């Protein structure tokens, strides 16, 4: 017999997948909203419905998704909290408008000085709640000019808590803007280099977003950076999954899986890339099976590279087992999203795989040994810092 807890968790996970697809970019035909089965996902129990409405907005925020589509999600259900849901949606939409205006302002400012930059970790597959604006520039002189110009407009430098983790990052903020602008002079997270910034910028593409031209990494690098960053944060959010689906959808004919494989191999990020790609794959299977929504054509670019990863690396096979069981069984026991990277993989198998790559000489990145040591010194420093905050 199915318990009330199982019903709640199952319904929440279904709703999260359904909501992500419902809010997917309107300019795509991947998920035809007019053909969607509006089956209310089995919400018949009033107490379950109250619990969902209570927790759903906060779960969306953890997954970096805006609440602005919530009124559409619950439009056919009579609920007393409809005004509150509309309020959540309005607030999130206003926050996204502020971020969009900041992006537009920065694009104009940067273009007046130089075109040698890209916007990274830009989640645009679904309406996402961005936490900051991340820009990569490989010229310190250009960054100096931009920061000087922004200071005249009221921006000031801030020192992030983990400055030691990002020595090549310069952050600016402003009193009346709830977002930071982060300039990266290298493609580095926790002192570990994950890509060549010169290659990222030289191979950039320009994408139209809200009537502005935004320079972003080419699709393979875009997917790669989002995945590796999410993995290092030990979770893959729904906004990041939808970004991956968007890239594989919008650039299906131009996407080069070999390039993604090569950069992952060079910088010993096989585990991070695979975890992200496999999370997208399992999300698609879950949506197809549970919601009867067919988005399987996205898998065409996924399957070949996943097969290569799984054939060559033990850590990828371990990750495969974890993620397949997660979507198969765990969705009835707890909230699957964001998809968490288990400590057994991140603290044990990831370091082992990294060392193996160095010893066997599989990585051609000459700085790998030093960056590996620096990365784990920084990681443990961050852990200690968090423990002190808690105590």
N, C-alpha and C positions, 0 to 999 in steps of 0.2 A: 504494500500500500504506500502511495506517495505521501510524504509528510508535507506540512504547510511550509516548512523551511525550504524543501526541495522545489516546491512550486514557486516560491518567492525568488530563489536564486536562478532557476531556469528561466522564469519570465523576465527577470532583470537582464540576464545575458542575451536573451532573444531581442529584447527591446533595444539594447545597446547596439547590437549588430544592425537591427532594422533602422534605428535612428541614424546611424553612421551613413547608411546607404541613402536614406531619405534626404539627408543634408548634403549628399555628394554634388559636385559641381553641376549646375543646371545646364551648362553648355555641352554636356556629354550625353550620349544615348546609351551608355553602358547599362544604367539601371533605369528602365522606363517606368517612371512614377505613375503614369496613366494606366499601366497594365499591372500595377502592383496589387497583390491580394491584401486588402485592408481587413484582415481577420481579427484585429484587436489583440492578437497574440494570446488569446485564452484568458484575458483578465475578466473574470466573472466574480471573484471573491472581493467584497467591498474592503475588507481589512488588508488584503494583499495590495489592492489598488492604492489605499491610503499610504502604505509603507513605500510603495514605488514612487509616488509623487513626493513623498518626504525626502527620499534619498537620491532620487534620479538626478536632480540638478548638481549635487555635489559630486556624484560619480562622473558626470559629464565633464565637470571642471578638472577633475583629476586626470581625465583623458584628453584635456586641452580642447574640448569641443564646446562650441557656443550653445546656449540653451534656446536660441531664437527659433528653432523648428519645433520646440515642445508643443506649442498650441496646435500645430498641424498634426502632431503625433496623437494627441488626445482629442481631436476635434469631434469625433463621433461618440465620445463617452461623456455622459452627464456627470460632471464633477463640480464640487463647490469651490475648488481651489483654482479654477480657470484664470481668474484675475491675477493670482499670485504667479502662475505659470507665465502669463503674458508679461508680468513685471520682470521676471528673471530673463526672459527673452529680450525685452527692450534694453535692459541694463547691459547685457552681453553684446548686443548689437551696437550700442553706443561706444563700448570699449573697443570693439573692432574698428569702428569708424575713426576713433582717435589714433589707433595703430596705423590704419591705412593713410591717414593724413600725415602722420610722422614719416611713413615710408615715402610718400609723394614729395614731401619737403626735402628729405635726405637725397632722393634721386636727383632732384633739381640742383641741389647744392653740390653733390659729387660730380655731376655732369659738367658743371661750370668750371671744375678744377681738373678732372681727369676721368677717363673712361676705363682705367685699369683697376676695376673692382668687381666684386660679385656679392649678391645677397645670398646668404646660406641659411640652412635650417628654416626655410620659408615654407610653412605648411599651408598649402592652398588647395588640397584635394577636397576639403570640406571646411565650412566656417570654423576656424580654429582660434582659440584664445592664446595669442602669442604673448610670451613673457618679456621679450626684448627684441631688438632689431640687430641682427648679426651681419656684419659686413667684413669681407676679407679684402685686404689691400696689401700688395707686396712691396710697397715703397714707403719708407718711414717719412720721407720729405712730404709726400702727399698727405699722409696722416697728420703731420704737424700743421700743414696749411688748413686742413679741414677742422681740426680741433681748435685752432686759433679763431677761425671764422665762427664756429659754433659758440665759443665763449663769448663773443660779442653779441650773441643772440640769447644769452642767459643760461647756457649750458655750463656745467662744471664737472670736473673729474670726480669720480667716486672710486673708492678702493673696495673691491669685492672681498668677501670674507676669505675666499680661497685664492688670493692673489698669487700665492706661492705655486698654485696648481697651473696658473695661466700667465707665465711671465711675459708672453708676447701679446697680451690683450690690454687694450686701453678702453675704459668705460666712461661714458658721459651720461648725465641725466639733467633734468630740469624740474623745477618745483611743481609746475602745473601739469606735467606729463607723467603718467604712471608707468612709463616704460624706459628702460635704459637703451642706449646705443652702444654696442660693443664692436670695436674695431680689432680684427685679428690680423697680425702681421705674419702669422704662420698657421698652418693647419695642425694645431696642437691641442690636445685635451689631456689634462692631468700630466703634462710634460711629456706626453707620448705623441710623436708625429704619426699621423694617419694618412697623409697624402702630400703631394708636392703642390704647394700653393701656386707656383708659376704655371704648372700644367692646368690647374683648375681655372685660372684667370684667362690663359691664352685660348682655352677650348670652350669658353663660356657661350651660352646662347642668350638671346633676348626674348622674353616672354611678355605678352600683353596681360596686364592685370589692372582692372578698374581704370582703363584708358591711359595707363602709363606703361612705358617700356622698362621692364625690370631685368637687369642682367643676372642670370642665375647659372649655376654649373650645368654642364651638359647632363642629359638624363641619367646616365650611369653613375656619374659622380654625385649628382643630387641624391639619388637613391642611397648610395654608399654612405655619404656623410650623415644623412638622417638616421640610417640604421646603426652606424657605429656610435654616434652620439647617444642614441636611445639605449644601446647595450651598455655603454659606460655609465649611464644613469641607472642601470639595472632594471629597466622597464621599457616596454614598447607600448605607447599610448594608441588609442583608436585614431587620433588625429594623424599620427605617424603612419599607421597602417593605411589610412585613406590616402595619404600622400604617396605611398608606394603604389597603391592601386591606380591613382591618377597618372603617375609617370608611366607605368606599364600600359595604361589605356591610351593616353594622349600620344605617346611616342612608340607605339607598338611596332611600327615599321622601321624605325630608326634605332631602336634599342640594341646595343651590342653587349650580350652577356659575357663575352670573352674579356672585354675591357674591365668589367666588374670583377671577374675572377682574377685577372692579373693584378689589379691594384690591391685586392684583398690578400693575395699571396705575397706581394712585395713587402707590405707593411704588417704582415702577420696578424691580420684582422679577419681571418677565415671564420672564426667562431662568431664574431659580431655580425658579419654580413649574412652568414647562414641563418643565425637566429632571427634576424629581421625578415629575410625572404621567406623562411619557413613559417613565421607568424602570419605573414600575408597569405600564404598558401592555405594554412589551416583555417583562417578567417573565411576565405572563399568557400572552402569545403563545408564549413559550418553554416554559412548563409545558404548554400545550395541545398544542403540536407534538411536543416531545421526550418528554414523559412520558404523553401521551394522557390528561391530566387536564383536564376541562372546567370552568373557572372564568370563562368568557367573559362571564357576565352582569354581572360587575363593570364591564365596559367601557361599559355603558349611560350612566353618568354621566361617563365619561372622554372618549368620542369627541367630543361636541359642543364642549367647551371646548378640546380639542386642535386641532380644526379651526379655531377662532377664532384661537388663538395662531399656528398655522402660516400662515394666510392673511395676517395683518397684520405679522408680524415675521420678518425675514431670519435673525436669531440662532436662532429656533425651528426654522427649516428646516435650519440647520447642525447643531443639536443632534439633530434627527430623523435625519439622515444618519449621524451618529456612533453613536447608540444602536442603530439598526437594523443597522448593520454589526457592531457589538459582539456582539449576540446571534446574528447570522447566521453569522459566521465566527470571531470571536475566542475563543469558548468552547472551541475546540479547541487554542488556543495559550497561554492563560494563565487564571488564575482571574479570572472576571468580577466577582465580588463581594468587597468592596463596589464599586459602580459609581463609577469615578473621573471627576471633572470634568477634562477635559484643559486644560492650561495655555493652549493656543491660544484656547480659549473664555473661560476665567476671566480671563486677564490682558489679552486683546486685545478680543474681541467684547463682553464684559460692560461694560468701561469705555466703549466706543464707543456701545453701546446706551443707557447711562446718560446720556452727554453729549447724545446725540440727543434723548432725552426731555426734557432741560432746555431745549435750544435751541428745539425745536419747541413747547415749552409743553404737552407731553402729560401731565406730572405736575402735580397740583394741590397737592402737598406743598410749602409755601413754604420749608421748611428744606432741601430737596434739595441745592442747590448747596454749601452749607456742610457738610452731612453727607457729601456725595460726596468733597470734598477731605479732610475729617477721616478718612473711611474708608480712603482709599488711603495717607495718611500713616501711619495705624495699621498697615495691612497690611504696608507695607514695613518698618516698625519691627519687627514680629513676625518677618518673614523674616530681617532682620539679626540679631535676637536668637537665632534658631535656628542660623544660620550660625556665630555666635560659640560657641554650645554645642558644635557639632560640632568646631570647630577647637580 
